[in-house]
């Protein structure tokens, strides 16, 4: 029990909630002492705190995963979906649950966290709104989800009434912490709450006890992830808390503390990302991604150009590695629009990342503009590391646009700086570009030398995606010289490195193994892998350079001719429908079956 913290909320007849809980606890203790064989089963907002008590949290109704949905017949086996459909049919007999509206029904149930009252109230709106309209209005769910049955007690007639009843039973400190916790999106760790929420009225030393009380009262969900406790609010509860936070007048201050915490955290993580520990940090960043988005959004709404630039820059490598190319580019360019008049290393760092993201999506004009502006700033501030990186980016743009002479000169200048500064990560990338130039000039021996040295620097650097990229380059080179056994083995090795965090290298491996299959007339495997690679590329928001697109088109045309139009279309579609993990397994098997042959190869790069 909360003891002295319990607010004395008056119930009908003058009894307060604290006295009621105490009386129930005393009665239960007396009964259990007098009757040892008696078992008491009770439902309550919080435990009674008597000896021998076992607490079982009543979970939300079961929900399907957010990924690929099963058929409507299978979906109704989930409790939340079944409740929505049952109540919708009872309210509107003409309602039918079918394949066309199933995804939206699932979306409504998921956004309502499987809360039975919320789902019942949403289903009741089917009388006057399409399910799509209900889903679109859930951002204002407390107005939407009203009008419950009159026979229910008042607190169960609307979603707002249910939340207000629960909120009113909190003590003052619990209320303060609850509304401040609503600033977190997607959950939080204890350390974050102790920093962000410790403000007037609540001390850092109070947070753990108050958080425990909110968990006991079923307002906060406590879970264990990766060996540590993590907490979250259901989205419906969070929206109510945000309303209370705005009413309190301290919303701006708490959101700034939230932004500052995640800015500092992201900058620490970014320094650890380009190491052998990258995979563990990517997982943690995925966990905190919603919080980081919220911090960025608030920074931009508050007009904080410098903090927004620093936060977007700190997250850029994660977005690149984890495949959030379009989102990352959007954030970076919005931050640059706020802080673009600065002439500092902060701006140069952001321009460097913006150049990466624009180039990765085939927007070479924007990439060049970002890199040229950044190079100018780097030269002004004499930041030699940034100078080397901007030269590299400009070199890559030149190579993709077919200006190999300029691209080679820029990359060689970058290599010279990189060797002077001991920049192994840069050198691994620069030497790869020089290898591409040599390979496309049919100087395969020189290409092998550059690629081999790139792999050495990648391994010394220790970050596995740079190693994967270097291996992939050697795989493409082997494909050029029709050494399909070696190429397939290298592509498979690369794919295995990337399978836990699929990204652009994964897509290139799928394409490379498809090219091998096409060259060896294994057209069904090729078509399937081309389809799987295409859907991943679309998800990344990536575009091929004209040179790469031409070669891709040639390989796809050869596969189509080998299979025939109808068979190609069916197999290619099956590849697009294949879950990515299954596509990777399929590609690994196909790569291992490559053999020698003299058919023309079309590389994926």
C-alpha positions as CSV (number, residue, x, y, z in Angstrom):
1,X,0.0,0.0,0.0
2,X,1.0,3.6,-0.6
3,X,0.6,4.4,3.1
4,X,0.9,8.1,3.8
5,X,0.9,8.8,0.0
6,X,-2.7,7.6,-0.5
7,X,-5.1,10.4,-1.2
8,X,-8.3,10.2,0.8
9,X,-10.7,10.0,-2.1
10,X,-14.3,10.0,-0.7
11,X,-16.6,7.1,-1.8
12,X,-20.4,7.1,-1.4
13,X,-21.3,7.0,2.3
14,X,-18.3,9.1,3.3
15,X,-15.7,6.2,3.3
16,X,-12.3,7.1,1.7
17,X,-10.4,4.8,-0.6
18,X,-7.5,4.4,1.8
19,X,-9.8,3.3,4.6
20,X,-11.5,0.9,2.3
21,X,-8.3,-0.8,1.2
22,X,-7.1,-1.0,4.8
23,X,-10.4,-2.5,5.9
24,X,-10.4,-5.1,3.1
25,X,-6.8,-6.0,3.9
26,X,-7.6,-6.4,7.6
27,X,-10.7,-8.6,6.8
28,X,-8.6,-10.8,4.5
29,X,-5.9,-11.2,7.1
30,X,-8.4,-12.2,9.8
31,X,-10.2,-14.7,7.5
32,X,-6.9,-16.3,6.4
33,X,-5.7,-16.7,9.9
34,X,-8.9,-18.2,11.2
35,X,-9.6,-20.4,8.1
36,X,-6.2,-21.7,6.8
37,X,-7.9,-23.6,3.9
38,X,-9.7,-20.5,2.6
39,X,-8.5,-18.9,-0.6
40,X,-9.6,-15.4,-1.5
41,X,-9.9,-14.5,-5.2
42,X,-10.4,-10.8,-5.7
43,X,-10.1,-8.2,-8.4
44,X,-8.6,-4.8,-7.5
45,X,-6.8,-1.8,-8.9
46,X,-3.9,-2.5,-6.5
47,X,-2.8,-5.3,-4.1
48,X,-4.0,-5.4,-0.5
49,X,-0.5,-6.1,0.8
50,X,-1.4,-9.0,3.1
51,X,0.9,-11.9,3.8
52,X,0.8,-14.7,1.2
53,X,-0.8,-12.5,-1.4
54,X,0.0,-13.4,-5.0
55,X,-0.7,-10.7,-7.6
56,X,-1.7,-11.6,-11.2
57,X,-1.8,-8.8,-13.7
58,X,-4.7,-9.0,-16.0
59,X,-3.2,-8.4,-19.4
60,X,-4.8,-6.6,-22.3
61,X,-6.6,-8.8,-24.9
62,X,-4.4,-10.8,-27.3
63,X,-3.4,-9.1,-30.5
64,X,-1.8,-10.2,-33.8
65,X,1.7,-9.1,-34.7
66,X,2.1,-5.9,-36.6
67,X,3.7,-7.6,-39.5
68,X,2.1,-9.9,-42.1
69,X,-1.5,-10.6,-41.1
70,X,-3.2,-14.0,-41.3
71,X,-6.6,-14.5,-42.9
72,X,-9.8,-13.0,-41.3
73,X,-10.7,-16.5,-40.1
74,X,-7.5,-16.7,-38.2
75,X,-7.6,-13.1,-37.0
76,X,-10.8,-13.6,-35.0
77,X,-9.0,-16.1,-32.8
78,X,-7.3,-13.1,-31.2
79,X,-9.3,-11.8,-28.3
80,X,-9.1,-8.1,-29.2
81,X,-10.2,-8.6,-32.8
82,X,-13.0,-11.0,-31.8
83,X,-14.3,-8.5,-29.3
84,X,-14.3,-5.7,-31.8
85,X,-16.1,-7.9,-34.5
86,X,-18.7,-9.2,-32.0
87,X,-19.6,-5.8,-30.6
88,X,-19.6,-4.2,-34.1
89,X,-22.0,-6.9,-35.4
90,X,-24.2,-6.5,-32.3
91,X,-24.4,-2.8,-32.8
92,X,-24.6,-2.9,-36.6
93,X,-25.9,-6.3,-37.9
94,X,-24.8,-5.4,-41.5
95,X,-21.1,-5.2,-40.5
96,X,-18.9,-7.9,-42.0
97,X,-15.3,-8.6,-41.2
98,X,-13.5,-9.3,-44.4
99,X,-10.1,-9.3,-46.0
100,X,-10.4,-5.6,-47.1
101,X,-11.2,-4.1,-43.7
102,X,-9.2,-6.6,-41.6
103,X,-5.9,-4.6,-41.5
104,X,-7.8,-1.5,-40.3
105,X,-9.6,-3.4,-37.6
106,X,-6.3,-4.8,-36.4
107,X,-4.8,-1.3,-36.5
108,X,-7.7,0.0,-34.3
109,X,-7.3,-2.9,-31.8
110,X,-3.5,-2.4,-31.6
111,X,-3.7,1.4,-31.2
112,X,-6.2,0.8,-28.4
113,X,-3.7,-1.6,-26.7
114,X,-6.2,-4.4,-26.5
115,X,-8.1,-2.5,-23.8
116,X,-11.6,-4.1,-23.6
117,X,-13.5,-0.9,-22.8
118,X,-11.8,1.1,-25.5
119,X,-12.4,-1.6,-28.1
120,X,-16.1,-1.8,-27.1
121,X,-16.5,1.9,-27.4
122,X,-14.7,2.0,-30.8
123,X,-16.9,-0.9,-32.1
124,X,-20.0,1.0,-31.1
125,X,-19.0,3.8,-33.5
126,X,-19.4,1.4,-36.5
127,X,-23.0,2.5,-36.5
128,X,-22.0,6.0,-37.9
129,X,-18.4,5.7,-39.0
130,X,-16.4,3.4,-41.3
131,X,-13.6,1.5,-39.6
132,X,-11.1,3.6,-41.6
133,X,-12.7,6.8,-40.1
134,X,-12.5,5.4,-36.6
135,X,-8.8,4.6,-37.1
136,X,-8.2,8.1,-38.4
137,X,-9.8,9.7,-35.3
138,X,-7.9,7.8,-32.7
139,X,-5.5,10.7,-32.0
140,X,-8.5,12.3,-30.3
141,X,-9.7,9.0,-28.8
142,X,-11.2,10.5,-25.6
143,X,-13.7,12.5,-27.7
144,X,-14.3,9.6,-30.0
145,X,-14.7,6.8,-27.4
146,X,-17.7,8.1,-25.5
147,X,-21.3,7.1,-25.2
148,X,-21.2,3.7,-23.5
149,X,-24.2,1.8,-22.3
150,X,-26.3,3.8,-19.7
151,X,-26.6,0.7,-17.5
152,X,-22.9,0.8,-16.7
153,X,-21.4,2.7,-13.8
154,X,-20.4,6.3,-14.9
155,X,-16.7,5.5,-15.0
156,X,-17.2,2.8,-17.6
157,X,-19.4,4.8,-19.9
158,X,-16.6,6.7,-21.6
159,X,-12.8,6.2,-21.9
160,X,-12.1,9.6,-20.4
161,X,-14.3,8.8,-17.3
162,X,-12.4,5.6,-16.8
163,X,-9.0,7.4,-16.9
164,X,-10.2,10.3,-14.7
165,X,-11.5,7.8,-12.1
166,X,-8.1,6.1,-11.9
167,X,-6.1,9.4,-12.0
168,X,-8.2,10.9,-9.2
169,X,-7.3,8.1,-6.9
170,X,-3.6,9.0,-7.1
171,X,-1.8,11.0,-4.5
172,X,-0.3,14.3,-5.6
173,X,3.3,13.1,-6.2
174,X,1.9,10.1,-8.1
175,X,-0.1,12.4,-10.3
176,X,2.9,14.6,-11.0
177,X,5.2,11.7,-12.0
178,X,2.4,10.0,-14.0
179,X,1.9,13.1,-16.2
180,X,5.6,13.7,-16.6
181,X,6.1,10.1,-17.7
182,X,3.8,10.7,-20.6
183,X,6.6,12.5,-22.3
184,X,8.3,9.2,-23.1
185,X,7.3,7.4,-26.3
186,X,7.7,3.7,-26.5
187,X,8.9,3.2,-22.9
188,X,11.9,4.3,-20.8
189,X,14.6,3.1,-18.4
190,X,14.7,4.0,-14.8
191,X,17.8,6.2,-15.2
192,X,15.9,8.3,-17.9
193,X,12.9,8.8,-15.6
194,X,15.1,9.8,-12.7
195,X,16.7,12.6,-14.8
196,X,13.8,13.7,-16.9
197,X,11.0,13.6,-14.3
198,X,12.9,15.0,-11.3
199,X,11.7,18.5,-11.2
200,X,9.7,20.7,-8.7
201,X,7.6,18.5,-6.5
202,X,9.3,15.2,-7.2
203,X,13.0,14.5,-6.4
204,X,15.1,11.9,-8.2
205,X,15.3,9.8,-5.0
206,X,11.4,9.6,-5.1
207,X,11.1,8.2,-8.6
208,X,11.7,4.5,-7.9
209,X,9.1,4.3,-5.1
210,X,6.6,6.4,-7.0
211,X,7.1,4.4,-10.2
212,X,6.6,1.2,-8.2
213,X,3.3,2.5,-6.9
214,X,2.2,3.4,-10.4
215,X,3.1,-0.2,-11.5
216,X,1.1,-1.6,-8.6
217,X,-1.9,0.6,-9.6
218,X,-1.7,-0.8,-13.2
219,X,-1.0,2.6,-14.8
220,X,2.6,1.7,-15.7
221,X,3.7,-1.6,-17.3
222,X,7.0,-3.0,-16.1
223,X,8.9,-5.4,-18.3
224,X,12.4,-6.9,-18.6
225,X,14.4,-6.4,-21.8
226,X,17.9,-7.5,-22.3
227,X,18.4,-8.1,-18.6
228,X,17.2,-4.7,-17.5
229,X,13.8,-3.3,-16.3
230,X,11.9,-1.1,-18.8
231,X,8.7,0.7,-18.3
232,X,5.9,2.0,-20.5
233,X,2.5,3.5,-20.6
234,X,-0.2,2.0,-22.8
235,X,-0.8,4.5,-25.6
236,X,-4.3,5.3,-24.4
237,X,-3.0,6.0,-20.9
238,X,-0.1,8.0,-22.3
239,X,-2.5,10.3,-24.3
240,X,-4.4,11.0,-21.1
241,X,-1.2,11.8,-19.3
242,X,-0.1,14.2,-22.1
243,X,-3.4,16.1,-21.7
244,X,-2.7,16.5,-18.0
245,X,0.9,17.5,-18.7
246,X,-0.2,20.2,-21.0
247,X,-2.7,21.5,-18.5
248,X,-0.1,21.6,-15.8
249,X,1.9,24.3,-17.6
250,X,5.2,22.3,-17.3
251,X,5.0,20.5,-20.6
252,X,7.7,22.6,-22.3
253,X,10.2,22.2,-19.5
254,X,9.7,18.4,-19.3
255,X,10.0,18.0,-23.0
256,X,13.2,20.0,-23.0
257,X,14.6,17.8,-20.3
258,X,13.5,14.7,-22.3
259,X,15.3,16.1,-25.4
260,X,18.4,17.0,-23.5
261,X,18.6,13.5,-22.0
262,X,18.2,11.7,-25.3
263,X,20.6,14.1,-27.1
264,X,23.4,13.3,-24.7
265,X,22.6,9.6,-24.8
266,X,22.5,9.5,-28.6
267,X,25.8,11.3,-28.8
268,X,27.4,8.8,-26.4
269,X,26.0,5.9,-28.4
270,X,27.1,7.4,-31.7
271,X,30.7,7.3,-30.5
272,X,30.3,3.6,-29.7
273,X,28.5,2.7,-33.0
274,X,31.5,2.6,-35.3
275,X,33.1,-0.3,-33.4
276,X,32.7,-4.1,-33.0
277,X,29.9,-3.3,-30.6
278,X,27.7,-1.8,-33.3
279,X,25.1,-4.6,-33.3
280,X,24.3,-4.2,-29.6
281,X,23.9,-0.5,-29.9
282,X,21.7,-0.8,-32.9
283,X,19.3,-2.9,-30.8
284,X,19.3,-0.3,-28.1
285,X,18.6,2.4,-30.6
286,X,15.7,0.5,-32.0
287,X,14.3,0.3,-28.5
288,X,14.6,4.0,-28.0
289,X,13.7,5.1,-31.5
290,X,10.3,6.5,-30.7
291,X,11.8,8.6,-27.9
292,X,14.5,9.9,-30.2
293,X,11.9,10.8,-32.8
294,X,9.8,12.6,-30.1
295,X,12.9,14.5,-29.0
296,X,13.7,15.5,-32.6
297,X,10.1,16.6,-33.2
298,X,10.1,18.8,-30.1
299,X,13.4,20.4,-31.0
300,X,12.2,21.4,-34.4
301,X,8.8,22.6,-33.1
302,X,10.7,24.7,-30.5
303,X,13.0,26.1,-33.1
304,X,16.2,24.6,-31.6
305,X,18.4,24.5,-34.7
306,X,21.7,23.5,-33.0
307,X,20.2,20.7,-30.8
308,X,18.2,19.4,-33.7
309,X,21.3,19.3,-35.9
310,X,23.4,17.5,-33.2
311,X,20.7,15.0,-32.5
312,X,19.9,14.2,-36.1
313,X,23.7,13.9,-36.8
314,X,24.1,11.5,-33.9
315,X,21.4,9.2,-35.2
316,X,22.4,9.3,-38.9
317,X,24.6,6.3,-38.8
318,X,21.9,4.2,-37.1
319,X,19.4,5.3,-39.7
320,X,21.8,4.4,-42.5
321,X,22.8,1.0,-41.0
322,X,19.2,0.1,-40.0
323,X,17.6,1.0,-43.3
324,X,15.7,4.2,-42.3
325,X,17.1,6.1,-45.3
326,X,14.0,8.2,-46.2
327,X,13.2,9.0,-42.6
328,X,16.8,9.8,-41.8
329,X,17.2,12.1,-44.8
330,X,13.9,13.9,-43.9
331,X,15.1,14.6,-40.3
332,X,18.5,15.7,-41.4
333,X,17.2,18.1,-44.1
334,X,14.6,19.6,-41.7
335,X,17.4,20.1,-39.1
336,X,19.6,21.8,-41.7
337,X,16.7,24.1,-42.6
338,X,16.6,25.3,-39.0
339,X,20.4,25.6,-38.5
340,X,21.7,26.1,-42.0
341,X,23.2,29.6,-41.4
342,X,25.8,28.3,-39.0
343,X,29.4,27.9,-40.1
344,X,30.6,25.3,-37.5
345,X,31.7,21.7,-37.2
346,X,28.2,21.0,-36.0
347,X,26.7,22.0,-39.3
348,X,29.5,20.3,-41.3
349,X,28.8,17.0,-39.5
350,X,25.1,17.3,-40.4
351,X,26.0,18.1,-44.0
352,X,28.2,15.1,-44.2
353,X,25.4,12.8,-43.0
354,X,22.9,14.5,-45.3
355,X,25.3,13.9,-48.3
356,X,25.4,10.2,-47.4
357,X,21.6,9.8,-47.2
358,X,21.0,11.8,-50.4
359,X,23.6,9.8,-52.3
360,X,22.2,6.5,-51.1
361,X,18.9,7.4,-52.6
362,X,20.4,8.4,-55.9
363,X,20.0,12.2,-55.5
364,X,23.5,13.0,-56.6
365,X,22.8,16.7,-57.1
366,X,21.7,17.2,-53.5
367,X,24.6,15.0,-52.3
368,X,27.1,17.1,-54.2
369,X,25.6,20.4,-52.9
370,X,25.7,19.1,-49.2
371,X,29.3,17.8,-49.6
372,X,30.6,21.0,-51.3
373,X,29.1,23.2,-48.6
374,X,30.5,20.9,-45.9
375,X,33.9,20.8,-47.5
376,X,34.0,24.6,-47.5
377,X,33.2,24.7,-43.8
378,X,35.7,22.0,-43.0
379,X,38.5,23.9,-44.8
380,X,37.5,27.1,-42.9
381,X,37.7,25.3,-39.5
382,X,40.7,23.1,-40.6
383,X,38.8,19.9,-39.6
384,X,41.0,17.5,-41.5
385,X,38.9,14.4,-40.7
386,X,35.8,16.1,-42.2
387,X,37.8,17.3,-45.2
388,X,38.8,13.7,-45.9
389,X,35.2,12.5,-45.5
390,X,33.8,15.2,-47.8
391,X,36.4,14.4,-50.5
392,X,35.4,10.8,-50.3
393,X,31.7,11.6,-50.7
394,X,32.3,13.9,-53.6
395,X,34.5,11.1,-55.2
396,X,31.6,8.6,-54.8
397,X,29.2,11.0,-56.4
398,X,31.6,11.5,-59.3
399,X,32.0,7.7,-59.8
400,X,28.2,7.2,-59.8
401,X,27.8,9.9,-62.3
402,X,30.4,8.3,-64.6
403,X,33.2,10.8,-64.1
404,X,35.8,8.3,-63.1
405,X,38.8,10.6,-63.6
406,X,37.5,13.1,-61.1
407,X,36.2,10.4,-58.7
408,X,39.6,8.8,-58.7
409,X,41.4,12.1,-58.0
410,X,39.1,13.0,-55.1
411,X,39.3,9.5,-53.5
412,X,43.1,9.4,-53.8
413,X,43.3,12.8,-52.1
414,X,41.0,11.5,-49.3
415,X,43.2,8.4,-49.0
416,X,46.3,10.5,-48.5
417,X,44.6,12.4,-45.7
418,X,43.2,9.2,-44.2
419,X,46.6,7.5,-44.1
420,X,48.1,10.6,-42.4
421,X,45.3,10.6,-39.8
422,X,45.0,6.8,-39.3
423,X,41.3,6.8,-40.4
424,X,40.8,3.0,-40.9
425,X,37.0,3.4,-41.5
426,X,37.5,6.0,-44.1
427,X,40.3,4.1,-45.8
428,X,38.2,0.9,-46.0
429,X,35.5,3.0,-47.9
430,X,37.9,5.0,-50.1
431,X,39.9,2.0,-51.3
432,X,36.6,0.3,-52.1
433,X,35.7,3.1,-54.5
434,X,39.1,2.9,-56.1
435,X,38.5,-0.8,-56.5
436,X,35.2,0.0,-58.2
437,X,36.9,2.3,-60.7
438,X,39.6,-0.3,-61.5
439,X,37.0,-3.1,-61.8
440,X,34.8,-1.1,-64.2
441,X,37.9,-0.4,-66.2
442,X,38.5,-4.1,-66.5
443,X,41.7,-3.8,-64.4
444,X,40.7,-6.8,-62.3
445,X,44.2,-7.3,-60.7
446,X,44.3,-3.7,-59.5
447,X,40.7,-4.0,-58.3
448,X,41.6,-7.1,-56.3
449,X,44.5,-5.2,-54.7
450,X,42.3,-2.3,-53.7
451,X,39.5,-4.5,-52.4
452,X,41.9,-6.7,-50.4
453,X,43.4,-3.6,-48.7
454,X,39.9,-2.3,-48.0
455,X,39.0,-5.6,-46.3
456,X,42.2,-5.4,-44.1
457,X,41.2,-1.9,-42.9
458,X,37.6,-3.0,-42.4
459,X,38.7,-5.9,-40.2
460,X,41.1,-3.7,-38.2
461,X,38.3,-1.1,-37.7
462,X,36.2,-4.0,-36.4
463,X,32.7,-2.8,-37.4
464,X,31.0,-5.8,-39.1
465,X,29.0,-3.9,-41.7
466,X,32.1,-2.3,-43.1
467,X,33.6,-5.9,-43.3
468,X,30.4,-7.0,-45.0
469,X,30.7,-4.3,-47.6
470,X,34.3,-5.2,-48.3
471,X,33.4,-8.9,-48.7
472,X,30.6,-8.0,-51.0
473,X,33.0,-6.1,-53.2
474,X,35.2,-9.1,-53.6
475,X,32.1,-11.2,-54.4
476,X,31.1,-8.8,-57.2
477,X,34.7,-8.9,-58.6
478,X,34.5,-12.7,-58.6
479,X,31.2,-12.5,-60.4
480,X,32.8,-10.3,-63.1
481,X,35.4,-12.9,-63.9
482,X,32.8,-15.7,-63.8
483,X,34.2,-17.4,-60.7
484,X,30.8,-18.3,-59.5
485,X,31.9,-20.7,-56.7
486,X,34.0,-18.0,-55.1
487,X,31.3,-15.3,-55.7
488,X,28.5,-17.4,-54.2
489,X,30.6,-18.2,-51.2
490,X,31.5,-14.5,-50.6
491,X,28.0,-13.3,-51.1
492,X,26.7,-16.0,-48.6
493,X,29.4,-15.0,-46.0
494,X,28.4,-11.3,-46.4
495,X,24.7,-12.1,-46.1
496,X,25.2,-14.1,-42.9
497,X,27.0,-11.1,-41.4
498,X,24.0,-8.8,-42.1
499,X,21.1,-11.0,-41.4
500,X,20.3,-9.6,-37.9
501,X,20.0,-6.0,-39.2
502,X,19.2,-6.2,-43.0
503,X,20.2,-3.1,-44.9
504,X,21.6,-2.1,-48.3
505,X,24.3,-4.7,-48.3
506,X,21.7,-7.4,-47.7
507,X,19.8,-6.1,-50.8
508,X,23.0,-6.1,-52.9
509,X,23.7,-9.7,-51.8
510,X,20.3,-10.8,-52.8
511,X,20.8,-9.2,-56.2
512,X,24.3,-10.7,-56.5
513,X,23.2,-14.2,-55.9
514,X,20.3,-13.6,-58.3
515,X,22.8,-12.6,-60.9
516,X,24.8,-15.8,-60.3
517,X,21.6,-17.9,-60.7
518,X,20.7,-16.0,-63.9
519,X,24.2,-16.6,-65.3
520,X,23.9,-20.3,-64.6
521,X,20.3,-20.4,-66.0
522,X,18.7,-21.1,-62.7
523,X,16.0,-18.7,-63.7
524,X,13.4,-19.5,-61.0
525,X,15.8,-18.8,-58.2
526,X,16.9,-15.6,-59.9
527,X,13.4,-14.3,-60.4
528,X,12.5,-15.1,-56.8
529,X,15.6,-13.3,-55.4
530,X,15.1,-10.3,-57.7
531,X,11.6,-9.9,-56.3
532,X,12.8,-10.2,-52.7
533,X,15.6,-7.7,-53.3
534,X,13.2,-5.3,-55.0
535,X,10.9,-5.1,-52.0
536,X,13.8,-4.6,-49.6
537,X,15.2,-1.8,-51.8
538,X,11.7,-0.1,-51.9
539,X,11.6,-0.3,-48.1
540,X,15.0,1.4,-47.9
541,X,13.9,4.1,-50.3
542,X,17.1,3.4,-52.3
543,X,17.6,4.1,-56.0
544,X,20.1,2.5,-58.4
545,X,22.5,4.6,-60.3
546,X,21.9,4.6,-64.1
547,X,24.9,2.3,-64.7
548,X,23.7,-0.2,-62.0
549,X,20.1,0.0,-63.3
550,X,21.1,-0.9,-66.8
551,X,22.9,-4.0,-65.7
552,X,20.0,-4.9,-63.4
553,X,17.6,-4.5,-66.3
554,X,19.8,-6.8,-68.5
555,X,19.8,-9.5,-65.9
556,X,16.1,-9.3,-65.2
557,X,15.4,-9.4,-69.0
558,X,17.5,-12.5,-69.3
559,X,15.7,-14.1,-66.4
560,X,12.3,-13.2,-67.9
561,X,13.3,-14.6,-71.3
562,X,14.5,-17.8,-69.7
563,X,11.3,-18.4,-67.7
564,X,8.6,-16.8,-69.9
565,X,6.5,-13.9,-68.9
566,X,3.8,-15.7,-66.9
567,X,6.2,-17.8,-64.9
568,X,8.6,-14.9,-64.3
569,X,5.7,-12.7,-63.0
570,X,4.5,-15.4,-60.6
571,X,7.9,-16.2,-59.3
572,X,9.0,-12.6,-59.0
573,X,5.8,-11.9,-57.0
574,X,6.4,-14.9,-54.7
575,X,9.8,-13.4,-54.0
576,X,8.3,-10.0,-53.1
577,X,5.8,-11.8,-50.7
578,X,8.5,-13.8,-49.0
579,X,9.4,-12.7,-45.4
580,X,12.9,-11.3,-45.4
581,X,14.3,-13.9,-43.1
582,X,13.0,-16.6,-45.5
583,X,14.4,-14.8,-48.5
584,X,17.8,-14.7,-46.8
585,X,17.7,-18.4,-46.1
586,X,16.7,-19.0,-49.7
587,X,19.5,-16.8,-51.0
588,X,22.1,-18.6,-48.8
589,X,21.0,-21.9,-50.2
590,X,21.1,-20.6,-53.7
591,X,24.5,-19.1,-53.2
592,X,25.9,-22.4,-52.0
593,X,24.7,-24.2,-55.1
594,X,26.6,-22.0,-57.5
595,X,28.9,-23.8,-59.9
596,X,31.2,-23.0,-62.8
597,X,29.9,-21.8,-66.1
598,X,30.5,-19.6,-69.0
599,X,27.3,-17.6,-69.0
600,X,27.4,-13.8,-69.0
601,X,27.3,-12.3,-65.5
602,X,25.6,-9.1,-64.5
603,X,26.9,-7.6,-61.3
604,X,24.6,-6.1,-58.7
605,X,26.8,-3.0,-58.1
